[in-house]
Each structure stands twice: as structure tokens, then as C-alpha cells.
């Protein structure tokens, strides 16, 4: 591993010596709008797939730029989303991105350049141009899932007419360090190569937590003519880290259970055996062609191969009176191959004086997954769980991951056709109407269920039509008032295709409906304000029984009513601000948990970040994030307290090409619990810490 890291670091450094200073960057394709952050990655890798300014999109959304990611020293999707209204971060069992959007939990609603990226892993940010967060159900553009919204990462592309390199190195209080490089080389008159790479040593305040991850992403761009261009990309990721599932909860007289306090550093697992490893290969090709000024198209082909393992012991209960902790565990392996082909035609034309921007698209996908699980076994208890005296560190008896619990193979194919028309009835009034037809065919071989009377094969085919409708009124070019309705669905096999059984294969897909009204105001070209009120209705879903993880409880549905507001941009030439607030009022509808609050849905969330350029060399920044209390699961038996965290930053340009940056997190050294996975897997927040970063452009 150390050899691989050394070679990667050498590659990054060598690339830095071959390029010249950077200036403004132009995309590899022709006629690109480059005002990043004001548009949804026009026109090349566009989350809404048509050339639409944010002010004309009838949907709540946020865009986080590369500059914001760097200034706030974000290193993960979770870091980004804590400063985004309407979203909360879930723990993800310590081995994957998991988020809550408008009260809906997901580990699969992630996209890369508009193409599905649904394997469970931690996504790095080293090669990202911007992150697009679209809130509300919208199957028309993305297909299945995305009940509360989606996250789309837009990767960096080659620049045809410049050579540049930038490099960054950082280290923090806990010894975590990262080194990254971004270089662009002109390869010919109409072609270029861009190489992004990073290596990271992981660490935090938790005892026994460590790891290494690295990635390399070469991309080739070529312009065949003014009408035709192509981008080819390959990305390799390797992630090897400790799995940490936090602390358990404890009982409190007269109220719900709360997180165990006073043991923020204590590791409730096996330091030697808690681990996750990922290897990913992602290949992507995209062809863009302009047929004439009124018609353009693109085709994207993506193949991805993922090999994932994680194994862990974790707290499954805590008896404060007896001073004992219950441990459980398992080992889980997943391999997946994704092949996705997507094509879009965008036509802009008029009929009878009425303008149209029409999108016609198709998508085909083939996803093959193999997943197996082995439960833990403790000899002293002759069981997969063990109760031991609580000590720090834990004295864990001998165990192994030996008991088969799951062994499934799944093949999923989906075929989609979609059409959408943005109709400009007048200069002030627009209508968006469209629909998507999805055929979702899943077949599962449950090897653990095979018997003389059961071949273990399960299957289901769903045909779903998902509409989208929106109206936009523009009293001025820079103001829009909108209303929208959209739907999406999630097959009964679940977002990771693991829950199809003899019971669920006859269940229709879960449905989501989103109704929304909102306003968007570009106060000036570099400052925007958005606000939205919505109702999101979620159909039948399942949750894990809090007393027995092997029991899956069916919940008839839930409703979340909410409000979101955000202002982002430059108040003056020297003063930037990004602030957001969301209010979420969620309720479970029917069943055992009727009237309870949905899982991990804080009623109020607020965040702000502001940065001021003091002079030509010095800038300062600061901000805060507040998260209201929330219940971990629908049973509402464990309550996570609210918290507010304050951060700060100082930036100093040593030269025109070199910047020194200091980010301080949790200035007031607050004890807090930012997220959770289950009632006894609750993350503890990092104490006061700092990260020092040096950036240089060659």
C-alpha cells in the first residue's frame, strides 16, 4: 500500500512540473457557458439535461462550486451537505455516503455527470468542478429512486487551449493529510489531456480510526469540429479504512433514550477487524454534436466495476446499570458491474410564436450485483452477539465471521424513454411538461434459500410512468415564481436490489409525490435568493425493527411538509455569503408508528458561511451550522440532541500563485452528535481541530 501511495504522489508531482500557469478555463466542447455555479453545468454534463438557467428551473436546488469546496476544506459529500438546506447526513454504518433529503433516506441517489453512481462508498471530491443538489422527486430526469432528491457530481474536463497545474497539500490536528494535483496538457490543436489525482491518510478523534484512500482520473478531450466533440475518462479509486459506527444509546427516565456521553473517543468495535475496502474502475465516454443552431444531441456510455468489502463489530445495546455492552457484527462483500447508455436530443424552436425547448431522451442500463454476508460468531456465547463488561478499550472475546446470513446475485436491466417540453407561452410565462416511461426488470438468485422445493429465483418487472409538470411566472428577467408537481418510484427490490423475496416480489414499487411552490431572484449577476415550500408524500416503505434487526417492519407511508430558503453569492466585490435554512415537519402515516416523526429528520436546520477579502493578500472566513434534535428511527425511541458548530478560516496569498489556508472547525469545542445509523450506532462530533493547507499554481 505504501508503495502505491508513493508512486501516486510521484505521479502527481511529475505532472506538476510539465505545465504552465493557469488562467480562465474553457471546456473541451464548443459553445459552453462557463459561469459555473449559475447554471447546472451547461451544456455538457447537465443535471437537468437542457440549457436552463437556475432561475428558470421549477425546483429547489443548490450548487456548490469547487471554490466553496476548497475554501471550507470539504473532503466529503457529508461535509458539503451539512451546509445545504433540506438535507441531513446519515452515518452510513461508517463505510458509505448516506443522506436524508426531505425526510427520505438514501444510499443510492448519487450521480456522476448525470449518470447513475449507486454503489455504497465514500465519494471523494478531488476531481469535482461542482456539486448539484436537486431537491424533490423527479424520475423524469433520473429514473427510479430520488424520492427526496438527488446529488450530481460534475467532474473536471480538459481545457483545449491552455496548460496549467495546481497542487494542494494539507494536514490536520489528528494527523490526517491529503495531497492532490490537477494538471491540463494541450495534446494537439484541438485536443487536451487532464489528470486529477489525490492521496489521503485518514484520521480523526476516534481511537483506532485510520485509513488510506487514493484516486487517479485521466481525461481526454477532443474537438473534431466546431459541431462535434468528445470526452473520454477513466477513474480508479482505492479506499481502505476503519469502520466506525459510533457509540450506543442509554436509557433516560421519563423520556426517549439518548446517546452515551463522555466517551466520544471510545471505539466500540475491533481495532484489528473493523475495516472496509473498495476498488472502483469507472470508464466514461461522451459524444456531443450540434446538428444545427436549433438541434443538438449527446450520447454517454459509462461502465463501472466495483469491488467492496466491509466487516465490523458494532454496539447493539448498552446496559448502564450493569455496565455492559452488547456487540454484534458481520462481514459483507459486494461486487457490481454497471453498464449505462444514455442519449439526449435538445431542440429549440418556435411554433406560432411560442418558444419550445424540447428534450427527448433514452437510457438503458444493465447492473449485475453479487452480495454475501457472514454473521459474527462468539464462542463464549455460542451466538452472533455477546454481552461483555464495558471497559475502555473494550476487551473483546475471540470471534469470527463464519455464519452465512445472505448470499444473493441480482441482474437488473432498465430501459427508459422520456420527453419534456419547456414552453415559453409569453416572455413572462413558461410551462414545463413531460413524462418518463421506465421498464425495470430485476431477477434475483437467493442462494441461501435454495432447497428441494425452492430454486431461490425471484423476479419482478415494473412498468412505470412518471410525470413532471411546472409553471413559471417571470415578472422580470431576474425573478421567477413557480409551482411544480413531480413523481418518482422505487422498486420493491430496494435501492441496492437486496430485498426482493417471496414476500416483496408481489409488492408494487414505492411511490413518491412532490408538490412545490417557490421563488427565485437573481438580486444581481453574482447574488441569488431562492425559497420553496413543499409537500413530499412517500408511499409504503420498510424499516428495521429496533428490537430485532432480522425483522423488517412495513410502514404505510409518510408525509413531509417543509420550507427552504437560501441566499448565495457576492454581497460586494470583497464579501461572499452562503446561508440557508430549512424547516421540515414530517409524520409517519399509519401502522405501528403512526404519528411519529420520520427517521433522522431535524425540524430546523440552518447554516451560514461568509468570507471577506481584507486586502490583496488576506481573506478571512467564518460560519456556523445548526441542526435540531431528531429521532434516529421511526420508532422514535432514541433522540439525538440539537447542536450548533462554529467554524473559521484565514487565507493568505504568499505570492500570486501560492496560498496558505487555515481552517478551524468547532471553534467552541462543542460536544455533539452529528448523525446516526441505528438506535445504538451514533456518531460523535470532532472536537476543536484545525487543517492547514498549502495551494500552488505552476
C-alpha positions in Angstrom: 0.0 0.0 0.0 2.8 2.5 0.9 4.5 1.8 -2.4 1.3 2.6 -4.3 0.9 5.8 -2.4 4.5 6.8 -3.1 4.1 6.1 -6.8 0.8 8.1 -6.9 2.4 11.1 -5.1 5.3 11.0 -7.5 2.9 10.9 -10.5 1.1 14.0 -9.2 4.3 15.9 -8.6 5.7 14.9 -12.0 2.6 16.2 -13.7 3.0 19.5 -11.9 6.4 20.1 -13.5 5.2 19.8 -17.1 2.6 22.5 -17.2 2.4 26.3 -17.2 0.3 28.7 -15.2 -3.5 28.7 -15.5 -5.9 31.5 -16.4 -9.6 31.3 -17.2 -10.6 27.8 -18.2 -12.6 26.8 -21.2 -14.4 23.5 -21.5 -13.4 20.9 -24.1 -16.7 21.2 -26.0 -17.8 24.2 -28.2 -20.3 26.9 -27.1 -20.0 26.2 -23.4 -21.4 28.6 -20.9 -18.7 28.8 -18.2 -20.4 30.7 -15.4 -20.0 27.8 -13.0 -22.5 28.0 -10.1 -25.1 30.0 -12.0 -26.1 27.2 -14.4 -26.5 23.4 -13.9 -23.2 22.6 -15.7 -24.4 23.8 -19.1 -24.3 22.3 -21.7 -22.0 19.4 -21.3 -22.8 17.5 -18.1 -26.1 18.9 -17.1 -28.3 17.6 -14.3 -31.4 19.0 -15.9 -30.2 17.9 -19.4 -31.4 21.1 -21.1 -29.7 24.6 -21.2 -31.7 26.2 -18.4 -30.5 29.0 -16.0 -31.3 28.2 -12.4 -33.8 31.0 -12.2 -35.9 29.1 -14.8 -35.8 25.6 -13.1 -39.1 25.0 -11.2 -37.4 23.0 -8.5 -35.5 23.8 -5.3 -31.7 23.3 -5.9 -28.3 24.2 -4.6 -24.9 24.3 -6.4 -21.6 24.1 -4.5 -18.6 25.1 -6.6 -15.1 23.9 -6.5 -14.1 27.3 -4.9 -16.5 26.7 -2.0 -15.3 23.2 -1.5 -11.7 24.4 -1.2 -12.5 27.4 1.0 -14.3 25.4 3.6 -11.9 22.5 3.3 -14.6 20.0 2.5 -13.3 16.5 1.9 -16.5 14.5 1.7 -20.1 14.7 0.4 -21.2 14.8 4.1 -19.1 18.0 4.7 -20.9 19.7 1.8 -24.4 18.7 2.7 -24.1 20.0 6.3 -24.1 23.4 4.7 -27.1 22.7 2.4 -30.7 23.4 3.4 -33.2 20.5 3.4 -30.5 17.8 3.8 -29.2 15.8 6.7 -26.3 13.4 6.8 -26.7 9.8 8.0 -23.9 7.7 9.3 -23.9 5.1 6.6 -22.5 2.5 9.0 -19.1 4.1 8.7 -18.4 2.8 5.1 -20.6 4.8 2.7 -22.3 8.0 1.8 -25.8 8.1 3.3 -28.1 11.1 3.3 -31.6 12.3 4.2 -33.3 14.5 1.7 -36.6 16.0 2.8 -37.1 13.1 5.2 -36.1 10.3 2.8 -33.0 8.3 3.5 -30.9 7.1 0.6 -27.5 5.5 -0.2 -28.1 5.2 -4.0 -29.4 8.6 -5.3 -25.9 9.8 -6.4 -25.0 10.6 -10.0 -21.8 11.4 -11.8 -22.1 13.8 -14.7 -25.8 12.9 -14.8 -25.3 9.1 -14.9 -26.2 6.8 -12.0 -23.5 6.1 -9.4 -25.3 4.0 -6.9 -22.8 1.7 -5.2 -22.3 2.3 -1.5 -18.9 4.0 -0.9 -17.5 7.4 0.2 -17.2 9.6 -2.9 -14.0 11.8 -3.0 -14.1 15.4 -4.2 -10.6 15.8 -5.7 -11.8 15.9 -9.4 -15.1 17.8 -8.9 -16.0 21.0 -10.7 -19.2 21.5 -8.8 -21.9 19.5 -6.9 -25.5 19.9 -7.8 -28.2 19.1 -5.2 -31.7 18.9 -6.7 -34.5 18.5 -4.1 -37.8 16.9 -4.7 -38.9 13.7 -6.5 -38.0 13.8 -10.2 -38.0 10.5 -12.1 -38.3 12.2 -15.5 -34.6 13.2 -15.4 -33.1 10.5 -13.3 -35.3 7.4 -13.3 -36.0 5.3 -10.2 -35.3 6.5 -6.7 -34.5 10.0 -5.8 -37.6 10.2 -3.6 -36.4 13.3 -1.8 -33.9 14.4 -4.5 -30.5 13.6 -5.9 -26.8 14.6 -5.7 -25.0 15.1 -9.0 -21.2 15.5 -9.1 -19.8 17.2 -12.1 -16.2 16.2 -12.8 -13.5 18.4 -14.3 -12.9 18.3 -18.1 -9.9 19.0 -20.3 -9.3 22.6 -21.4 -8.3 22.7 -25.1 -6.2 25.9 -25.3 -4.3 26.1 -22.1 -1.7 24.3 -20.0 -1.9 24.6 -16.2 -1.3 22.8 -13.0 -2.4 23.3 -9.4 -1.4 21.3 -6.4 -2.5 21.2 -2.8 -1.2 19.6 0.4 -2.9 19.7 3.8 -2.6 18.2 7.3 -4.9 18.5 10.3 -4.9 18.2 14.1 -5.4 14.4 14.0 -2.6 13.7 11.6 -4.9 13.3 8.6 -3.2 14.5 5.4 -4.1 14.9 1.8 -2.1 15.7 -1.3 -3.8 16.4 -4.7 -2.9 17.6 -8.2 -4.8 18.9 -11.2 -2.9 19.3 -14.5 -4.0 20.1 -18.0 -1.8 19.4 -21.1 -2.6 20.5 -24.6 -2.2 17.4 -26.8 -2.8 18.9 -30.2 -4.5 21.7 -32.0 -8.0 20.5 -30.9 -7.3 18.1 -28.0 -6.1 18.1 -24.4 -5.5 15.7 -21.5 -6.4 16.5 -17.9 -5.1 14.5 -15.0 -6.5 14.7 -11.5 -5.1 12.6 -8.6 -5.1 12.5 -4.9 -3.8 10.5 -1.9 -5.2 10.8 1.6 -4.2 9.5 5.0 -7.3 9.3 7.2 -7.6 10.1 10.9 -9.9 11.7 13.4 -10.6 12.0 17.1 -11.7 8.3 17.5 -9.4 5.7 18.9 -8.3 3.1 16.4 -9.6 5.0 13.4 -7.2 5.2 10.4 -7.1 4.5 6.7 -5.8 5.4 3.3 -7.5 6.3 0.0 -6.3 7.5 -3.3 -7.6 8.0 -6.8 -6.4 8.8 -10.3 -8.6 10.3 -13.1 -7.1 11.0 -16.5 -9.5 12.5 -19.1 -9.0 13.1 -22.8 -11.0 15.8 -24.7 -11.1 16.4 -28.4 -12.9 18.7 -30.7 -13.4 17.0 -34.1 -15.0 20.2 -35.5 -17.0 23.2 -34.2 -20.0 20.9 -34.2 -18.6 17.7 -32.7 -16.6 17.0 -29.6 -15.9 14.0 -27.3 -14.6 13.4 -23.8 -13.1 10.1 -22.6 -12.5 9.4 -18.9 -11.1 6.7 -16.6 -11.1 6.8 -12.9 -9.5 4.4 -10.4 -10.4 4.6 -6.7 -9.0 2.7 -3.8 -10.3 3.2 -0.2 -9.1 1.2 2.8 -10.3 2.5 6.2 -11.5 1.5 9.7 -15.3 1.1 10.0 -16.5 3.1 13.0 -20.2 3.0 14.0 -20.0 5.4 16.9 -21.5 5.0 20.4 -24.6 3.3 21.7 -27.6 5.0 23.4 -28.6 4.9 27.1 -31.9 5.0 28.8 -33.2 8.2 30.5 -36.0 8.2 33.0 -39.2 9.8 31.7 -38.0 10.2 28.1 -36.5 8.7 25.0 -33.0 7.2 25.1 -30.1 9.5 24.3 -26.5 9.0 23.1 -23.9 7.8 25.6 -22.0 10.8 26.7 -18.4 11.2 27.9 -16.9 8.5 25.6 -16.5 10.5 22.4 -13.2 8.8 21.6 -14.1 5.2 22.7 -14.1 2.7 19.9 -17.0 0.2 20.2 -15.6 -2.3 17.7 -12.5 -4.4 16.9 -9.5 -2.2 16.0 -8.0 -5.1 14.0 -11.1 -6.4 12.3 -13.3 -3.4 11.7 -12.4 -2.5 8.1 -13.8 -1.6 4.7 -12.0 -1.8 1.3 -13.1 -0.6 -2.1 -11.7 -0.8 -5.5 -13.5 1.0 -8.3 -12.9 1.4 -12.0 -15.1 3.9 -13.8 -14.9 4.4 -17.6 -16.9 7.0 -19.4 -17.2 8.4 -22.9 -19.4 11.2 -24.1 -20.0 12.5 -27.6 -21.6 15.9 -28.3 -22.9 17.1 -31.7 -24.6 20.2 -32.8 -26.7 19.4 -35.9 -27.8 23.0 -36.5 -28.4 26.1 -34.3 -31.8 24.6 -33.3 -30.8 20.9 -32.6 -28.1 19.3 -30.6 -27.5 15.9 -29.0 -25.2 13.9 -26.8 -24.6 10.3 -26.0 -22.9 9.0 -22.9 -21.6 5.5 -22.2 -20.4 4.5 -18.7 -19.0 1.3 -17.4 -18.1 0.9 -13.8 -16.7 -2.1 -11.8 -16.9 -2.0 -8.0 -15.4 -4.5 -5.6 -16.4 -3.7 -2.0 -15.8 -5.4 1.4 -16.7 -4.3 4.9 -16.7 -6.1 8.2 -17.3 -4.8 11.6 -18.3 -5.3 15.2 -20.7 -2.7 16.5 -22.6 -1.8 19.6 -26.1 -3.4 19.7 -27.1 -2.3 23.2 -25.8 -0.8 26.4 -26.9 -1.5 30.0 -25.9 1.4 32.1 -26.9 -0.2 35.4 -25.0 -3.4 34.7 -22.2 -1.5 32.9 -22.2 -4.0 30.0 -22.3 -3.5 26.2 -23.8 -5.9 23.6 -21.7 -6.4 20.5 -22.9 -7.7 17.1 -21.2 -8.0 13.8 -20.9 -9.3 10.2 -18.8 -9.3 7.1 -20.3 -8.1 3.8 -18.9 -8.4 0.3 -20.3 -6.8 -2.8 -19.3 -6.8 -6.5 -21.2 -4.8 -9.1 -20.8 -4.0 -12.7 -22.8 -1.1 -14.2 -23.2 -0.5 -17.9 -25.3 2.5 -18.7 -26.0 4.2 -22.1 -27.8 7.5 -22.2 -28.7 9.7 -25.1 -30.4 13.1 -25.3 -31.7 15.4 -28.1 -32.4 19.0 -27.3 -34.3 21.1 -29.8 -35.1 24.8 -29.5 -37.7 26.1 -31.9 -40.9 28.1 -32.2 -44.5 27.2 -33.3 -46.8 30.0 -33.9 -44.7 32.5 -32.0 -44.5 30.1 -29.0 -41.0 29.1 -28.0 -40.1 25.5 -27.1 -37.0 23.8 -25.6 -37.7 20.1 -26.0 -35.8 17.2 -24.5 -36.1 13.7 -25.9 -34.0 11.1 -24.3 -33.5 7.4 -23.7 -31.5 5.4 -21.3 -30.5 1.7 -21.0 -28.8 0.1 -18.0 -27.5 -3.3 -17.1 -26.4 -3.8 -13.5 -25.1 -7.1 -12.1 -24.5 -7.5 -8.4 -23.3 -10.2 -6.1 -23.7 -9.7 -2.3 -22.9 -12.1 0.5 -23.0 -11.7 4.3 -21.5 -13.7 7.1 -22.6 -13.1 10.7 -20.2 -12.9 13.6 -19.9 -15.8 16.0 -18.6 -15.6 19.6 -17.5 -18.9 21.1 -18.2 -17.7 24.7 -21.8 -17.0 23.9 -22.3 -19.5 21.2 -24.2 -16.8 19.3 -23.7 -13.9 16.9 -24.0 -11.5 19.8 -22.1 -11.2 23.0 -22.6 -9.2 26.2 -19.3 -8.0 27.8 -18.3 -5.7 30.7 -17.8 -2.1 29.4 -14.2 -1.1 29.6 -12.2 1.4 27.6 -10.8 0.0 25.5 -13.2 -3.0 25.1 -11.9 -6.4 26.0 -13.4 -8.4 23.1 -13.5 -12.2 23.3 -12.5 -14.3 20.3 -14.8 -14.2 17.4 -15.1 -14.9 13.7 -17.3 -14.0 10.7 -18.4 -17.5 9.9 -22.2 -17.9 9.9 -23.9 -17.5 6.4 -26.7 -14.9 6.6 -27.1 -13.8 2.9 -25.9 -14.9 -0.5 -27.6 -13.2 -3.4 -27.0 -12.4 -7.0 -29.1 -9.9 -8.9 -29.4 -8.8 -12.5 -31.2 -5.5 -13.3 -31.9 -4.1 -16.7 -33.8 -0.9 -17.2 -35.0 0.8 -20.3 -36.3 4.4 -20.2 -37.8 6.9 -22.6 -38.5 10.4 -21.6 -39.8 13.6 -23.2 -40.1 17.1 -21.8 -41.1 20.4 -23.3 -40.4 23.9 -21.8 -43.0 26.1 -23.5 -42.4 29.8 -23.5 -46.1 31.0 -23.8 -45.0 34.6 -23.4 -41.9 36.4 -22.3 -43.2 36.1 -18.7 -45.0 32.8 -18.6 -43.4 29.3 -19.1 -44.8 25.8 -18.8 -42.8 22.6 -18.4 -44.5 19.3 -19.0 -43.1 15.9 -19.5 -43.1 12.2 -18.6 -40.8 9.2 -18.4 -41.6 5.6 -19.1 -39.4 3.1 -17.2 -39.3 -0.6 -17.6 -37.4 -2.1 -14.6 -36.6 -5.8 -14.8 -34.9 -7.4 -11.7 -34.1 -11.0 -11.3 -32.5 -12.4 -8.0 -31.0 -15.7 -7.2 -31.1 -16.2 -3.4 -28.6 -18.9 -2.9 -29.3 -19.2 0.8 -32.9 -20.0 0.0 -32.2 -22.9 -2.4 -33.9 -26.1 -1.3 -35.6 -29.1 -3.0 -38.8 -27.1 -3.1 -37.3 -23.6 -3.8 -34.9 -22.8 -6.7 -34.1 -19.5 -5.0 -35.1 -17.4 -8.0 -37.2 -14.3 -7.6 -38.1 -11.7 -10.2 -40.3 -8.8 -10.9 -40.9 -6.5 -13.9 -42.3 -3.0 -13.4 -43.5 -0.5 -16.0 -43.8 3.0 -14.5 -44.8 6.3 -16.0 -43.6 9.3 -14.0 -44.9 12.8 -14.9 -43.5 16.2 -14.3 -45.3 19.5 -14.6 -44.3 23.0 -13.8 -45.4 26.6 -14.4 -43.1 29.6 -14.1 -44.1 33.3 -14.0 -41.4 35.8 -14.5 -42.4 39.4 -13.6 -38.8 40.3 -14.5 -35.9 38.6 -16.2 -34.2 38.0 -12.9 -37.2 36.8 -10.9 -39.3 33.7 -11.2 -42.3 32.4 -9.3 -43.0 28.7 -9.9 -45.2 25.8 -9.0 -44.4 22.2 -9.8 -45.6 18.6 -9.4 -43.4 15.5 -9.9 -43.3 11.8 -9.1 -40.8 9.0 -8.8 -40.8 5.4 -7.7 -38.5 2.8 -6.1 -38.9 -0.9 -7.0 -39.7 -3.4 -4.2 -36.2 -4.9 -4.6 -34.9 -1.8 -2.8 -32.2 0.7 -3.9 -29.5 -1.9 -3.7 -31.6 -4.8 -5.1 -31.2 -6.9 -1.9 -34.8 -7.0 -0.5 -36.7 -9.0 -3.2 -38.2 -12.1 -1.6 -41.2 -14.3 -1.9 -43.0 -11.6 0.2 -41.8 -8.5 -1.6 -41.8 -9.7 -5.2 -45.6 -9.1 -5.4 -45.4 -5.6 -3.9 -45.7 -2.6 -6.2 -42.9 -0.1 -6.3 -42.8 2.5 -3.6 -44.2 5.9 -4.8 -43.2 9.5 -4.1 -45.1 12.7 -5.0 -43.6 16.1 -4.6 -45.7 19.4 -4.8 -43.8 22.6 -4.6 -44.1 26.3 -4.9 -41.2 28.7 -4.9 -39.5 31.9 -5.9 -36.0 32.7 -7.3 -34.5 36.1 -7.5 -31.1 36.9 -9.0 -30.5 40.1 -7.0 -27.6 40.9 -9.2 -25.5 38.7 -11.5 -23.4 37.3 -8.6 -26.0 37.1 -5.8 -29.2 34.9 -5.8 -32.1 34.2 -3.4 -34.3 31.2 -3.5 -37.2 30.0 -1.4 -39.5 27.0 -1.7 -42.4 25.4 0.2 -43.3 21.8 -0.5 -45.2 18.6 0.4 -43.5 15.3 -0.2 -45.6 12.1 0.2 -43.8 8.8 0.5 -45.6 5.6 -0.1 -45.2 2.1 1.5 -41.7 1.5 2.8 -39.8 -0.7 5.3 -37.8 -0.1 8.4 -35.7 -2.4 10.7 -37.4 -3.5 14.0 -35.4 -1.7 16.8 -35.6 -4.8 19.0 -34.6 -7.4 16.4 -32.6 -6.4 13.3 -33.7 -9.5 11.5 -37.3 -8.3 11.5 -38.4 -5.8 8.7 -41.4 -3.7 9.6 -43.6 -2.3 6.9 -44.6 1.4 7.2 -47.7 2.5 5.1 -46.0 5.9 4.3 -45.0 9.3 5.5 -45.6 13.0 4.7 -43.1 15.8 5.0 -44.2 19.4 4.7 -41.3 21.9 4.5 -39.8 25.2 3.7 -36.4 26.0 2.4 -34.6 29.4 1.8 -31.1 30.1 0.6 -29.1 33.2 -0.3 -25.7 32.8 -2.0 -23.2 35.0 -3.8 -21.2 38.2 -3.5 -22.7 41.0 -1.4 -19.9 43.2 -2.6 -16.7 42.7 -4.6 -15.0 41.6 -1.4 -17.7 39.9 0.6 -19.2 36.4 -0.2 -22.0 34.8 1.7 -23.9 31.5 1.6 -26.7 31.0 4.0 -29.6 28.5 4.2 -32.5 27.5 6.4 -34.9 24.6 6.2 -38.0 23.6 8.3 -39.2 20.0 7.9 -42.4 18.9 9.5 -42.6 15.1 8.9 -45.0 12.5 10.1 -45.4 8.7 9.6 -48.8 7.8 8.3 -50.5 4.6 9.6 -49.1 1.4 11.0 -47.3 0.8 14.3 -45.5 4.2 14.1 -48.5 6.3 13.1 -48.0 10.0 14.0 -44.3 9.5 14.8 -41.6 11.7 13.2 -39.6 10.2 10.2 -36.1 9.0 10.8 -33.2 11.5 11.1 -35.3 14.5 10.0 -34.4 17.6 12.1 -37.2 20.0 12.2 -34.9 23.0 11.8 -31.5 23.3 10.1 -29.5 26.5 9.5 -26.1 27.1 8.0 -24.1 30.1 7.0 -20.6 30.7 5.6 -19.2 34.1 4.9 -15.8 35.2 3.5 -14.3 38.7 3.3 -11.3 39.8 1.3 -9.4 42.2 3.6 -6.8 43.2 1.1 -5.0 41.8 -1.9 -3.3 39.1 0.2 -5.5 38.4 3.2 -9.0 37.0 3.5 -11.0 35.7 6.4 -14.0 33.5 6.7 -16.4 32.1 9.2 -19.6 30.3 9.6 -21.9 28.1 11.6 -24.2 25.1 11.2 -27.2 24.3 13.4 -29.1 21.0 13.5 -32.2 20.5 15.5 -32.9 17.4 17.6 -34.1 14.3 15.7 -35.2 10.7 16.2 -32.9 8.0 14.8 -35.7 5.7 13.6 -39.4 5.7 13.0 -40.0 4.1 16.5 -38.9 7.4 18.0 -37.2 5.7 20.9 -33.8 7.4 20.6 -33.5 11.2 20.4 -30.3 12.9 19.2 -29.9 16.4 20.8 -29.5 19.6 18.7 -26.2 21.3 18.3 -24.6 24.4 16.8 -21.0 24.3 15.5 -18.9 27.4 14.6 -16.0 27.3 12.1 -13.5 29.9 10.9 -10.8 30.3 8.2 -7.9 32.5 7.3 -6.4 32.8 3.8 -3.1 34.4 2.9 -1.6 34.7 -0.6 2.2 34.3 -0.2 2.6 35.1 -3.9 0.3 35.4 -6.8 0.5 31.6 -7.3 0.7 30.3 -3.7 -1.9 30.4 -1.0 -1.7 29.4 2.7 -5.0 28.5 4.3 -6.0 27.6 7.8 -9.5 26.2 8.6 -10.6 25.8 12.2 -13.6 23.5 12.9 -15.7 23.6 16.1 -14.3 26.8 17.5 -16.2 26.5 20.8 -15.2 22.8 21.2 -18.8 21.7 21.4 -19.7 18.1 22.3 -22.2 17.0 19.7 -23.6 14.0 17.8 -23.9 14.9 14.1 -25.5 11.7 12.7 -26.5 8.1 13.3 -27.3 4.8 11.6 -29.4 3.0 14.1 -30.5 3.4 17.7 -27.2 2.2 19.0 -24.9 3.5 16.2 -24.5 7.2 16.9 -21.5 9.3 15.6 -19.7 11.7 17.8 -18.6 15.1 16.5 -14.9 16.1 16.3 -13.6 18.4 19.0 -11.8 21.7 18.2 -9.5 21.0 15.3 -7.6 22.7 12.5 -6.5 21.9 9.0 -3.6 23.7 7.3 -3.5 23.8 3.5 -0.9 25.0 1.0 -2.1 25.6 -2.6 0.2 26.4 -5.5 -0.4 27.0 -9.2 2.6 26.4 -11.6 
